[in-house]
Amino acid sequence: MLVKLLILLTFVIHNCANPAAMTIDSALVNKIAHLSRLALTEAETVAMAENLTAVVSWMDKLSEVDTTGVEPLIHISSETNVLREDIALPSLAHDKALLNAPKADSSYFRVPKVIE
């Protein structure tokens, strides 16, 4: 639950003109909770407002750090993925694929209905 709220809060802060002056009140927490499809009690709303205010103030504290000459970090590790070459191969023939189907209807797989 907190992760969802933090992701949306990050979006709100990113689109805010002055994040340092941003106040997180119950109305903002309720709006973010609604966007996250979360139902919070009044006690949870107050606690979440306090937690998110602490996160924003910590982020504001980070802006005080001198980062001149520090390259942005793109990846945490210097490891690179070793990927195989992408080679196009012939795909499985349609009729052979249907041979493994528990149920088939002409040229389609038949599956149980999942939406009512």
VEXBA-280050 format. One record per atom (N, C-alpha, C, O): residue number from 1; residue in one letter; atom name; x, y, z. Coordinates in steps of 0.2 Angstrom, whole numbers, always signed. Atoms other than C-alpha are relative to their C-alpha. Layout:
// residues N
+-----+---------+-------+-------+-------+-------+
! num ! residuo ! atomo !     u !     v !     w !
+-----+---------+-------+-------+-------+-------+
! NUM !       A !    CA !     X !     Y !     Z !
...
+-----+---------+-------+-------+-------+-------+
//
This chain:
// residues 116
+-----+---------+-------+-------+-------+-------+
! num ! residuo ! atomo !     u !     v !     w !
+-----+---------+-------+-------+-------+-------+
!   1 !       M !     N !    +4 !    -6 !    +0 !
!   1 !       M !    CA !    +0 !    +0 !    +0 !
!   1 !       M !     C !    +4 !    +6 !    +0 !
!   1 !       M !     O !    +3 !   +11 !    -4 !
!   2 !       L !     N !    -5 !    -6 !    -1 !
!   2 !       L !    CA !   +14 !   +12 !    +5 !
!   2 !       L !     C !    +4 !    +1 !    -7 !
!   2 !       L !     O !    +5 !    +7 !    -9 !
!   3 !       V !     N !    -4 !    +0 !    +7 !
!   3 !       V !    CA !   +23 !    +8 !   -12 !
!   3 !       V !     C !    -4 !    +4 !    -5 !
!   3 !       V !     O !    -2 !    +8 !    -8 !
!   4 !       K !     N !    +4 !    -3 !    +5 !
!   4 !       K !    CA !    +8 !   +13 !   -22 !
!   4 !       K !     C !    -1 !    +8 !    +1 !
!   4 !       K !     O !    +0 !   +12 !    -3 !
!   5 !       L !     N !    +1 !    -7 !    -1 !
!   5 !       L !    CA !    +6 !   +29 !   -13 !
!   5 !       L !     C !    +7 !    +4 !    -1 !
!   5 !       L !     O !    +6 !   +10 !    -3 !
!   6 !       L !     N !    -7 !    -3 !    +1 !
!   6 !       L !    CA !   +25 !   +33 !   -14 !
!   6 !       L !     C !    +1 !    +1 !    -8 !
!   6 !       L !     O !    +3 !    +7 !   -10 !
!   7 !       I !     N !    +0 !    +0 !    +7 !
!   7 !       I !    CA !   +24 !   +30 !   -33 !
!   7 !       I !     C !    -4 !    +6 !    -2 !
!   7 !       I !     O !    -2 !   +10 !    -6 !
!   8 !       L !     N !    +5 !    -5 !    +2 !
!   8 !       L !    CA !    +9 !   +42 !   -35 !
!   8 !       L !     C !    +3 !    +7 !    +3 !
!   8 !       L !     O !    +2 !   +12 !    +0 !
!   9 !       L !     N !    -3 !    -6 !    -3 !
!   9 !       L !    CA !   +17 !   +55 !   -23 !
!   9 !       L !     C !    +6 !    +2 !    -4 !
!   9 !       L !     O !    +7 !    +8 !    -5 !
!  10 !       T !     N !    -6 !    -2 !    +5 !
!  10 !       T !    CA !   +33 !   +55 !   -34 !
!  10 !       T !     C !    -3 !    +3 !    -6 !
!  10 !       T !     O !    +0 !    +8 !    -8 !
!  11 !       F !     N !    +3 !    -4 !    +6 !
!  11 !       F !    CA !   +22 !   +59 !   -49 !
!  11 !       F !     C !    -2 !    +7 !    +2 !
!  11 !       F !     O !    -1 !   +11 !    -2 !
!  12 !       V !     N !    +3 !    -7 !    -2 !
!  12 !       V !    CA !   +13 !   +73 !   -39 !
!  12 !       V !     C !    +6 !    +5 !    +1 !
!  12 !       V !     O !    +6 !   +10 !    -2 !
!  13 !       I !     N !    -6 !    -4 !    -2 !
!  13 !       I !    CA !   +30 !   +80 !   -33 !
!  13 !       I !     C !    +3 !    +2 !    -7 !
!  13 !       I !     O !    +5 !    +8 !    -8 !
!  14 !       H !     N !    -4 !    -2 !    +7 !
!  14 !       H !    CA !   +38 !   +79 !   -51 !
!  14 !       H !     C !    -4 !    +5 !    -4 !
!  14 !       H !     O !    -1 !    +9 !    -7 !
!  15 !       N !     N !    +4 !    -5 !    +4 !
!  15 !       N !    CA !   +23 !   +89 !   -58 !
!  15 !       N !     C !    -1 !    +6 !    +4 !
!  15 !       N !     O !    -5 !   +10 !    +2 !
!  16 !       C !     N !    +1 !    -5 !    -4 !
!  16 !       C !    CA !   +23 !  +101 !   -44 !
!  16 !       C !     C !    +5 !    +6 !    -1 !
!  16 !       C !     O !   +11 !    +4 !    -2 !
!  17 !       A !     N !    -5 !    -5 !    +1 !
!  17 !       A !    CA !   +31 !  +118 !   -47 !
!  17 !       A !     C !    +5 !    +1 !    +5 !
!  17 !       A !     O !   +11 !    +2 !    +4 !
!  18 !       N !     N !    -5 !    -1 !    -5 !
!  18 !       N !    CA !   +39 !  +120 !   -30 !
!  18 !       N !     C !    -1 !    -6 !    +5 !
!  18 !       N !     O !    -5 !    -5 !   +10 !
!  19 !       P !     N !    +1 !    +5 !    -5 !
!  19 !       P !    CA !   +40 !  +103 !   -21 !
!  19 !       P !     C !    +2 !    +1 !    +7 !
!  19 !       P !     O !    -1 !    -2 !   +12 !
!  20 !       A !     N !    -2 !    -1 !    -7 !
!  20 !       A !    CA !   +49 !  +110 !    -6 !
!  20 !       A !     C !    -6 !    +3 !    +4 !
!  20 !       A !     O !    -6 !    +3 !   +10 !
!  21 !       A !     N !    +5 !    -4 !    -3 !
!  21 !       A !    CA !   +34 !  +121 !    -2 !
!  21 !       A !     C !    -7 !    -4 !    +0 !
!  21 !       A !     O !   -12 !    -2 !    +3 !
!  22 !       M !     N !    +6 !    +5 !    +0 !
!  22 !       M !    CA !   +22 !  +106 !    -4 !
!  22 !       M !     C !    -2 !    -2 !    +7 !
!  22 !       M !     O !    +2 !    -5 !   +10 !
!  23 !       T !     N !    +2 !    +3 !    -7 !
!  23 !       T !    CA !   +11 !  +102 !   +11 !
!  23 !       T !     C !    -4 !    -6 !    -2 !
!  23 !       T !     O !    -8 !    -6 !    -7 !
!  24 !       I !     N !    +4 !    +6 !    +1 !
!  24 !       I !    CA !    +4 !   +85 !   +12 !
!  24 !       I !     C !    -5 !    +0 !    +6 !
!  24 !       I !     O !    -4 !    -2 !   +11 !
!  25 !       D !     N !    +5 !    +0 !    -4 !
!  25 !       D !    CA !   -13 !   +86 !   +20 !
!  25 !       D !     C !    -5 !    -6 !    -1 !
!  25 !       D !     O !    -3 !   -10 !    -6 !
!  26 !       S !     N !    +4 !    +6 !    +1 !
!  26 !       S !    CA !   -27 !   +73 !   +22 !
!  26 !       S !     C !    -4 !    +0 !    -7 !
!  26 !       S !     O !    -5 !    -5 !   -10 !
!  27 !       A !     N !    +3 !    -1 !    +6 !
!  27 !       A !    CA !   -35 !   +80 !    +6 !
!  27 !       A !     C !    +4 !    -3 !    -6 !
!  27 !       A !     O !    +2 !    -7 !   -10 !
!  28 !       L !     N !    -4 !    +2 !    +5 !
!  28 !       L !    CA !   -20 !   +76 !    -4 !
!  28 !       L !     C !    +1 !    -8 !    +1 !
!  28 !       L !     O !    +1 !   -12 !    -4 !
!  29 !       V !     N !    +0 !    +7 !    -1 !
!  29 !       V !    CA !   -18 !   +59 !    +4 !
!  29 !       V !     C !    -6 !    -4 !    -3 !
!  29 !       V !     O !    -5 !    -9 !    -6 !
!  30 !       N !     N !    +6 !    +3 !    +3 !
!  30 !       N !    CA !   -36 !   +55 !    +0 !
!  30 !       N !     C !    +0 !    +0 !    -7 !
!  30 !       N !     O !    -3 !    -5 !   -10 !
!  31 !       K !     N !    +0 !    +0 !    +7 !
!  31 !       K !    CA !   -34 !   +60 !   -18 !
!  31 !       K !     C !    +5 !    -5 !    -3 !
!  31 !       K !     O !    +3 !    -9 !    -7 !
!  32 !       I !     N !    -5 !    +5 !    +2 !
!  32 !       I !    CA !   -18 !   +49 !   -20 !
!  32 !       I !     C !    -3 !    -7 !    +2 !
!  32 !       I !     O !    -2 !   -11 !    -3 !
!  33 !       A !     N !    +3 !    +6 !    -2 !
!  33 !       A !    CA !   -27 !   +35 !   -11 !
!  33 !       A !     C !    -5 !    -2 !    -5 !
!  33 !       A !     O !    -6 !    -8 !    -7 !
!  34 !       H !     N !    +5 !    +2 !    +5 !
!  34 !       H !    CA !   -41 !   +36 !   -23 !
!  34 !       H !     C !    +3 !    -2 !    -7 !
!  34 !       H !     O !    +0 !    -6 !   -10 !
!  35 !       L !     N !    -3 !    +2 !    +6 !
!  35 !       L !    CA !   -30 !   +36 !   -38 !
!  35 !       L !     C !    +4 !    -7 !    +0 !
!  35 !       L !     O !    +4 !   -10 !    -5 !
!  36 !       S !     N !    -3 !    +6 !    -1 !
!  36 !       S !    CA !   -21 !   +21 !   -31 !
!  36 !       S !     C !    -5 !    -6 !    +2 !
!  36 !       S !     O !    -4 !   -11 !    +3 !
!  37 !       R !     N !    +5 !    +4 !    -1 !
!  37 !       R !    CA !   -38 !   +13 !   -28 !
!  37 !       R !     C !    +1 !    -4 !    +7 !
!  37 !       R !     O !    +0 !   -10 !    +8 !
!  38 !       L !     N !    -1 !    +3 !    -7 !
!  38 !       L !    CA !   -35 !   +11 !    -9 !
!  38 !       L !     C !    -5 !    +4 !    +4 !
!  38 !       L !     O !    -7 !   +10 !    +3 !
!  39 !       A !     N !    +5 !    -3 !    -5 !
!  39 !       A !    CA !   -48 !   +14 !    +5 !
!  39 !       A !     C !    +4 !    +0 !    +6 !
!  39 !       A !     O !    +6 !    -5 !    +9 !
!  40 !       L !     N !    -3 !    -1 !    -6 !
!  40 !       L !    CA !   -40 !   +22 !   +20 !
!  40 !       L !     C !    -5 !    +2 !    +5 !
!  40 !       L !     O !    -9 !    +6 !    +4 !
!  41 !       T !     N !    +4 !    -3 !    -6 !
!  41 !       T !    CA !   -47 !   +25 !   +37 !
!  41 !       T !     C !    +2 !    +6 !    +2 !
!  41 !       T !     O !    +8 !    +8 !    -1 !
!  42 !       E !     N !    -2 !    -7 !    -2 !
!  42 !       E !    CA !   -46 !   +42 !   +45 !
!  42 !       E !     C !    +7 !    -1 !    +3 !
!  42 !       E !     O !   +12 !    +3 !    +2 !
!  43 !       A !     N !    -6 !    +1 !    -3 !
!  43 !       A !    CA !   -32 !   +35 !   +56 !
!  43 !       A !     C !    +6 !    -1 !    -5 !
!  43 !       A !     O !   +12 !    +1 !    -4 !
!  44 !       E !     N !    -6 !    +1 !    +5 !
!  44 !       E !    CA !   -22 !   +28 !   +41 !
!  44 !       E !     C !    +1 !    +6 !    -4 !
!  44 !       E !     O !    +7 !    +7 !    -6 !
!  45 !       T !     N !    -1 !    -6 !    +4 !
!  45 !       T !    CA !   -25 !   +44 !   +32 !
!  45 !       T !     C !    +5 !    +5 !    +4 !
!  45 !       T !     O !   +10 !    +8 !    +1 !
!  46 !       V !     N !    -4 !    -4 !    -4 !
!  46 !       V !    CA !   -17 !   +54 !   +46 !
!  46 !       V !     C !    +7 !    -3 !    +0 !
!  46 !       V !     O !   +12 !    +1 !    +0 !
!  47 !       A !     N !    -7 !    +3 !    +0 !
!  47 !       A !    CA !    -2 !   +42 !   +48 !
!  47 !       A !     C !    +3 !    +0 !    -7 !
!  47 !       A !     O !    +9 !    +1 !    -7 !
!  48 !       M !     N !    -3 !    +0 !    +7 !
!  48 !       M !    CA !    +1 !   +41 !   +29 !
!  48 !       M !     C !    +2 !    +7 !    -1 !
!  48 !       M !     O !    +7 !    +8 !    -5 !
!  49 !       A !     N !    -2 !    -7 !    +1 !
!  49 !       A !    CA !    +1 !   +60 !   +29 !
!  49 !       A !     C !    +7 !    +2 !    +3 !
!  49 !       A !     O !   +11 !    +5 !    +0 !
!  50 !       E !     N !    -6 !    -1 !    -4 !
!  50 !       E !    CA !   +14 !   +60 !   +42 !
!  50 !       E !     C !    +6 !    -3 !    -3 !
!  50 !       E !     O !   +12 !    +0 !    -4 !
!  51 !       N !     N !    -5 !    +4 !    +3 !
!  51 !       N !    CA !   +24 !   +47 !   +33 !
!  51 !       N !     C !    +3 !    +3 !    -7 !
!  51 !       N !     O !    +9 !    +4 !    -8 !
!  52 !       L !     N !    -1 !    -3 !    +7 !
!  52 !       L !    CA !   +23 !   +55 !   +16 !
!  52 !       L !     C !    +4 !    +7 !    +1 !
!  52 !       L !     O !    +8 !    +9 !    -3 !
!  53 !       T !     N !    -3 !    -6 !    -2 !
!  53 !       T !    CA !   +28 !   +72 !   +24 !
!  53 !       T !     C !    +7 !    -1 !    +2 !
!  53 !       T !     O !   +12 !    +3 !    +0 !
!  54 !       A !     N !    -7 !    +2 !    -2 !
!  54 !       A !    CA !   +44 !   +64 !   +31 !
!  54 !       A !     C !    +4 !    -2 !    -6 !
!  54 !       A !     O !    +9 !    +0 !    -7 !
!  55 !       V !     N !    -4 !    +2 !    +6 !
!  55 !       V !    CA !   +48 !   +57 !   +14 !
!  55 !       V !     C !    +1 !    +6 !    -4 !
!  55 !       V !     O !    +7 !    +7 !    -7 !
!  56 !       V !     N !    -1 !    -6 !    +3 !
!  56 !       V !    CA !   +46 !   +74 !    +6 !
!  56 !       V !     C !    +5 !    +4 !    +3 !
!  56 !       V !     O !    +9 !    +7 !    -1 !
!  57 !       S !     N !    -5 !    -4 !    -4 !
!  57 !       S !    CA !   +56 !   +82 !   +19 !
!  57 !       S !     C !    +7 !    -3 !    -1 !
!  57 !       S !     O !   +12 !    +1 !    -2 !
!  58 !       W !     N !    -7 !    +4 !    +2 !
!  58 !       W !    CA !   +70 !   +69 !   +16 !
!  58 !       W !     C !    +2 !    +1 !    -7 !
!  58 !       W !     O !    +8 !    +3 !    -8 !
!  59 !       M !     N !    -1 !    -1 !    +7 !
!  59 !       M !    CA !   +69 !   +72 !    -2 !
!  59 !       M !     C !    +3 !    +7 !    -1 !
!  59 !       M !     O !    +7 !    +9 !    -5 !
!  60 !       D !     N !    -2 !    -7 !    +0 !
!  60 !       D !    CA !   +71 !   +91 !    +1 !
!  60 !       D !     C !    +7 !    +0 !    +3 !
!  60 !       D !     O !   +11 !    +4 !    +1 !
!  61 !       K !     N !    -7 !    +0 !    -3 !
!  61 !       K !    CA !   +86 !   +87 !   +12 !
!  61 !       K !     C !    +5 !    -2 !    -5 !
!  61 !       K !     O !   +11 !    +0 !    -5 !
!  62 !       L !     N !    -5 !    +2 !    +5 !
!  62 !       L !    CA !   +94 !   +78 !    -2 !
!  62 !       L !     C !    +2 !    +5 !    -6 !
!  62 !       L !     O !    +7 !    +5 !    -8 !
!  63 !       S !     N !    -2 !    -5 !    +5 !
!  63 !       S !    CA !   +93 !   +93 !   -14 !
!  63 !       S !     C !    +5 !    +5 !    +3 !
!  63 !       S !     O !    +8 !    +8 !    -1 !
!  64 !       E !     N !    -5 !    -5 !    -3 !
!  64 !       E !    CA !  +105 !  +102 !    -2 !
!  64 !       E !     C !    +7 !    -3 !    -1 !
!  64 !       E !     O !   +12 !    +0 !    -1 !
!  65 !       V !     N !    -6 !    +3 !    +2 !
!  65 !       V !    CA !  +119 !   +89 !    -7 !
!  65 !       V !     C !    +3 !    +3 !    -6 !
!  65 !       V !     O !    +0 !    +3 !   -11 !
!  66 !       D !     N !    -4 !    -3 !    +6 !
!  66 !       D !    CA !  +132 !   +96 !   -19 !
!  66 !       D !     C !    +2 !    -6 !    -4 !
!  66 !       D !     O !    +5 !   -10 !    -2 !
!  67 !       T !     N !    -1 !    +6 !    +5 !
!  67 !       T !    CA !  +132 !   +84 !   -34 !
!  67 !       T !     C !    +3 !    +3 !    -6 !
!  67 !       T !     O !    +3 !    -1 !   -11 !
!  68 !       T !     N !    -3 !    -2 !    +6 !
!  68 !       T !    CA !  +142 !   +94 !   -46 !
!  68 !       T !     C !    +6 !    -5 !    -1 !
!  68 !       T !     O !   +10 !    -7 !    +3 !
!  69 !       G !     N !    -5 !    +4 !    +2 !
!  69 !       G !    CA !  +154 !   +83 !   -55 !
!  69 !       G !     C !    -2 !    -8 !    +1 !
!  69 !       G !     O !    +2 !   -12 !    -1 !
!  70 !       V !     N !    +2 !    +7 !    -1 !
!  70 !       V !    CA !  +144 !   +67 !   -51 !
!  70 !       V !     C !    -5 !    -2 !    -6 !
!  70 !       V !     O !   -10 !    +2 !    -7 !
!  71 !       E !     N !    +3 !    +2 !    +6 !
!  71 !       E !    CA !  +138 !   +58 !   -66 !
!  71 !       E !     C !    -7 !    -4 !    +2 !
!  71 !       E !     O !    -7 !    -7 !    +7 !
!  72 !       P !     N !    +6 !    +3 !    -1 !
!  72 !       P !    CA !  +120 !   +52 !   -66 !
!  72 !       P !     C !    +0 !    -8 !    +0 !
!  72 !       P !     O !    +4 !   -10 !    -5 !
!  73 !       L !     N !    -1 !    +7 !    +0 !
!  73 !       L !    CA !  +118 !   +34 !   -61 !
!  73 !       L !     C !    -6 !    -3 !    -4 !
!  73 !       L !     O !   -12 !    -2 !    -3 !
!  74 !       I !     N !    +5 !    +3 !    +4 !
!  74 !       I !    CA !  +109 !   +24 !   -75 !
!  74 !       I !     C !    -2 !    -7 !    +3 !
!  74 !       I !     O !    -7 !    -9 !    +3 !
!  75 !       H !     N !    +1 !    +7 !    -3 !
!  75 !       H !    CA !  +112 !    +6 !   -68 !
!  75 !       H !     C !    +4 !    +0 !    +6 !
!  75 !       H !     O !    +9 !    +3 !    +7 !
!  76 !       I !     N !    -4 !    +1 !    -6 !
!  76 !       I !    CA !  +117 !    +1 !   -51 !
!  76 !       I !     C !    +6 !    -4 !    -1 !
!  76 !       I !     O !   +11 !    -3 !    +3 !
!  77 !       S !     N !    -6 !    +4 !    +2 !
!  77 !       S !    CA !  +129 !   -12 !   -58 !
!  77 !       S !     C !    +3 !    +1 !    -6 !
!  77 !       S !     O !    +0 !    +4 !   -11 !
!  78 !       S !     N !    -4 !    -1 !    +6 !
!  78 !       S !    CA !  +142 !   -11 !   -71 !
!  78 !       S !     C !    -1 !    -6 !    -4 !
!  78 !       S !     O !    +2 !    -6 !   -10 !
!  79 !       E !     N !    +1 !    +7 !    +4 !
!  79 !       E !    CA !  +137 !   -29 !   -77 !
!  79 !       E !     C !    -5 !    +2 !    -6 !
!  79 !       E !     O !    -9 !    +6 !    -6 !
!  80 !       T !     N !    +4 !    -1 !    +5 !
!  80 !       T !    CA !  +130 !   -30 !   -94 !
!  80 !       T !     C !    -3 !    -7 !    -2 !
!  80 !       T !     O !    +0 !   -12 !    -1 !
!  81 !       N !     N !    +3 !    +7 !    +2 !
!  81 !       N !    CA !  +118 !   -43 !  -101 !
!  81 !       N !     C !    +3 !    -3 !    -6 !
!  81 !       N !     O !    +5 !    +1 !   -11 !
!  82 !       V !     N !    -3 !    +3 !    +6 !
!  82 !       V !    CA !  +125 !   -55 !  -113 !
!  82 !       V !     C !    -6 !    -4 !    -3 !
!  82 !       V !     O !    -9 !    -9 !    -1 !
!  83 !       L !     N !    +6 !    +3 !    +3 !
!  83 !       L !    CA !  +111 !   -59 !  -125 !
!  83 !       L !     C !    +2 !    -4 !    -6 !
!  83 !       L !     O !    +7 !    -2 !   -10 !
!  84 !       R !     N !    -2 !    +3 !    +6 !
!  84 !       R !    CA !  +111 !   -71 !  -139 !
!  84 !       R !     C !    -3 !    +3 !    -6 !
!  84 !       R !     O !    -7 !    +8 !    -6 !
!  85 !       E !     N !    +2 !    -3 !    +6 !
!  85 !       E !    CA !  +109 !   -66 !  -157 !
!  85 !       E !     C !    -7 !    -2 !    -1 !
!  85 !       E !     O !    -9 !    -8 !    -1 !
!  86 !       D !     N !    +7 !    +2 !    +1 !
!  86 !       D !    CA !   +91 !   -65 !  -162 !
!  86 !       D !     C !    -1 !    -2 !    -8 !
!  86 !       D !     O !    +1 !    +1 !   -12 !
!  87 !       I !     N !    +0 !    +3 !    +6 !
!  87 !       I !    CA !   +89 !   -77 !  -176 !
!  87 !       I !     C !    -7 !    -2 !    -2 !
!  87 !       I !     O !   -11 !    -6 !    +2 !
!  88 !       A !     N !    +7 !    +2 !    +1 !
!  88 !       A !    CA !   +72 !   -79 !  -185 !
!  88 !       A !     C !    +0 !    -8 !    -3 !
!  88 !       A !     O !    +4 !   -10 !    -7 !
!  89 !       L !     N !    +1 !    +7 !    +1 !
!  89 !       L !    CA !   +67 !   -98 !  -186 !
!  89 !       L !     C !    -7 !    -1 !    -2 !
!  89 !       L !     O !   -11 !    +3 !    +0 !
!  90 !       P !     N !    +7 !    +2 !    +2 !
!  90 !       P !    CA !   +52 !  -106 !  -194 !
!  90 !       P !     C !    -4 !    -1 !    +6 !
!  90 !       P !     O !    -2 !    -5 !   +11 !
!  91 !       S !     N !    +5 !    +1 !    -6 !
!  91 !       S !    CA !   +37 !  -106 !  -182 !
!  91 !       S !     C !    -3 !    -7 !    +0 !
!  91 !       S !     O !    -3 !   -10 !    -6 !
!  92 !       L !     N !    +3 !    +6 !    +0 !
!  92 !       L !    CA !   +27 !  -121 !  -177 !
!  92 !       L !     C !    -6 !    +0 !    -5 !
!  92 !       L !     O !   -10 !    +5 !    -4 !
!  93 !       A !     N !    +6 !    -1 !    +4 !
!  93 !       A !    CA !   +14 !  -125 !  -190 !
!  93 !       A !     C !    -7 !    +0 !    +4 !
!  93 !       A !     O !    -7 !    -3 !    +9 !
!  94 !       H !     N !    +6 !    -1 !    -3 !
!  94 !       H !    CA !    -4 !  -121 !  -186 !
!  94 !       H !     C !    -3 !    -7 !    +2 !
!  94 !       H !     O !    -6 !    -8 !    +8 !
!  95 !       D !     N !    +3 !    +7 !    -1 !
!  95 !       D !    CA !   -11 !  -139 !  -188 !
!  95 !       D !     C !    +4 !    -4 !    +6 !
!  95 !       D !     O !    +1 !    -8 !    +9 !
!  96 !       K !     N !    -3 !    +4 !    -5 !
!  96 !       K !    CA !    +3 !  -146 !  -177 !
!  96 !       K !     C !    -1 !    +3 !    +7 !
!  96 !       K !     O !    -1 !    -1 !   +12 !
!  97 !       A !     N !    +2 !    -3 !    -7 !
!  97 !       A !    CA !    +0 !  -134 !  -163 !
!  97 !       A !     C !    -6 !    -2 !    +2 !
!  97 !       A !     O !    -7 !    -3 !    +8 !
!  98 !       L !     N !    +7 !    +2 !    -2 !
!  98 !       L !    CA !   -18 !  -138 !  -163 !
!  98 !       L !     C !    +0 !    -8 !    +2 !
!  98 !       L !     O !    -5 !   -10 !    +6 !
!  99 !       L !     N !    +0 !    +7 !    -2 !
!  99 !       L !    CA !   -13 !  -157 !  -161 !
!  99 !       L !     C !    +1 !    +0 !    +8 !
!  99 !       L !     O !    -2 !    -5 !   +11 !
! 100 !       N !     N !    -1 !    +0 !    -7 !
! 100 !       N !    CA !    -8 !  -153 !  -143 !
! 100 !       N !     C !    -6 !    +3 !    +4 !
! 100 !       N !     O !    -5 !    +3 !   +10 !
! 101 !       A !     N !    +6 !    -4 !    -3 !
! 101 !       A !    CA !   -24 !  -143 !  -139 !
! 101 !       A !     C !    -5 !    -6 !    +3 !
! 101 !       A !     O !    -7 !   -10 !    +0 !
! 102 !       P !     N !    +5 !    +5 !    -3 !
! 102 !       P !    CA !   -36 !  -152 !  -126 !
! 102 !       P !     C !    -6 !    +0 !    -4 !
! 102 !       P !     O !   -10 !    -5 !    -5 !
! 103 !       K !     N !    +6 !    -1 !    +5 !
! 103 !       K !    CA !   -50 !  -145 !  -137 !
! 103 !       K !     C !    +2 !    +5 !    -5 !
! 103 !       K !     O !    +5 !   +10 !    -4 !
! 104 !       A !     N !    -1 !    -4 !    +6 !
! 104 !       A !    CA !   -50 !  -137 !  -154 !
! 104 !       A !     C !    -6 !    +1 !    -3 !
! 104 !       A !     O !   -10 !    -4 !    -4 !
! 105 !       D !     N !    +6 !    -1 !    +4 !
! 105 !       D !    CA !   -63 !  -129 !  -164 !
! 105 !       D !     C !    +2 !    +3 !    -7 !
! 105 !       D !     O !    +4 !    +9 !    -8 !
! 106 !       S !     N !    -2 !    -1 !    +7 !
! 106 !       S !    CA !   -59 !  -129 !  -183 !
! 106 !       S !     C !    +8 !    +2 !    +1 !
! 106 !       S !     O !   +12 !    -2 !    +1 !
! 107 !       S !     N !    -7 !    -1 !    -1 !
! 107 !       S !    CA !   -43 !  -119 !  -182 !
! 107 !       S !     C !    +2 !    +5 !    +6 !
! 107 !       S !     O !    +7 !    +8 !    +6 !
! 108 !       Y !     N !    -1 !    -4 !    -6 !
! 108 !       Y !    CA !   -44 !  -111 !  -165 !
! 108 !       Y !     C !    +1 !    -5 !    +6 !
! 108 !       Y !     O !    -2 !   -10 !    +6 !
! 109 !       F !     N !    +0 !    +3 !    -6 !
! 109 !       F !    CA !   -40 !  -117 !  -147 !
! 109 !       F !     C !    -6 !    +2 !    +3 !
! 109 !       F !     O !    -9 !    +7 !    +3 !
! 110 !       R !     N !    +6 !    -1 !    -4 !
! 110 !       R !    CA !   -55 !  -119 !  -136 !
! 110 !       R !     C !    +2 !    +0 !    +7 !
! 110 !       R !     O !    +5 !    -5 !    +9 !
! 111 !       V !     N !    -2 !    -1 !    -8 !
! 111 !       V !    CA !   -53 !  -113 !  -118 !
! 111 !       V !     C !    -7 !    +1 !    +4 !
! 111 !       V !     O !   -12 !    +4 !    +1 !
! 112 !       P !     N !    +6 !    -1 !    -4 !
! 112 !       P !    CA !   -66 !  -112 !  -104 !
! 112 !       P !     C !    -1 !    +7 !    +1 !
! 112 !       P !     O !    +4 !   +11 !    +0 !
! 113 !       K !     N !    +2 !    -7 !    -1 !
! 113 !       K !    CA !   -75 !   -96 !  -102 !
! 113 !       K !     C !    +2 !    +2 !    +7 !
! 113 !       K !     O !    +1 !    -1 !   +12 !
! 114 !       V !     N !    -3 !    -3 !    -6 !
! 114 !       V !    CA !   -67 !   -85 !   -89 !
! 114 !       V !     C !    -4 !    +7 !    +2 !
! 114 !       V !     O !    -4 !    +9 !    +8 !
! 115 !       I !     N !    +4 !    -6 !    -2 !
! 115 !       I !    CA !   -78 !   -69 !   -90 !
! 115 !       I !     C !    -7 !    -2 !    +0 !
! 115 !       I !     O !   -10 !    -5 !    -5 !
! 116 !       E !     N !    +7 !    +2 !    +0 !
! 116 !       E !    CA !   -96 !   -70 !   -85 !
! 116 !       E !     C !    -4 !    +7 !    -2 !
! 116 !       E !     O !   -10 !    +7 !    -2 !
+-----+---------+-------+-------+-------+-------+
//
